[in-house]
Amino acid sequence: MGLDDPQAREQVLLRLRRLEGQVRGVQNMIAEDRDCTDVLQQMAAIRSAVQGATMLMLESYIDSC
């Protein structure tokens, strides 16, 4: 299955690039021994962002089915 809609493809890629940056940020926070609550808050934001990207993929799949 691919993303047939070019706009949906770009939206998913944009979200994934943003996620990549968020994950790198959390890695740096852990390396810098930042407060656990700050790290956990960012990890929750990552989880939410993954869910959003997943929903975009799912919507595109449903639309093409």
Secondary structure, 3 states (H helix, E strand, C coil): CCCCCHHHHHHHHHHHHHHHHHHHHHHHHHHCCCCHHHHHHHHHHHHHHHHHHHHHHHHHHHHHC
